[in-house]
């Protein structure tokens, strides 16, 4: 089960009439639509008005959940069973599906900051500095392989799980922080 999908959300909002099936997510420039992660949604993105009213836009039929906090986009969660949008890496459209193997993901993204292996599940954690040196802010990309081999979930989040010292300790992280 996806780490991100287990969070309890009190403000889930699902309305496919305001959603678009072809959400674009740039995994290297950290953009959801045209909106940068960690910023308020751009008024031209279809989800802007919804995230101004609610902290969550969960659209299961199209395979995405966008979360905001205080009007700022904090994460996007993509269950690949249903995601029908576009994924970009380094300005190129990429095909990441339930058939994508861990080896293929590693070839595309390189070595992760940390790998967690637990009961056959593997999560690759990629940590990227945001440039805000005073606060050590990061963007975290999680690639989750529930069977240890095939990609099922992608999470892109501002100051993710491993940004917290207690979580790094829980995961047994031995690398220095920030990455």
Secondary structure, 3 states (H helix, E strand, C coil): CCCHHHCCCCCCCCCCCCCCCCCEEECCCCEECCEECCCCCCCCCCCHHHHHHCCEEEEHHHCEEEEEECCEEEEEEEECCCCCCEEEECCEEECCCCCCEHHHHHHHHCCCCEEEEECCEEEEEEEEECCCCCCCCEEEEEEEECCCCECCEEEEEECCHHHCHHHHHHCCCCCCCCC
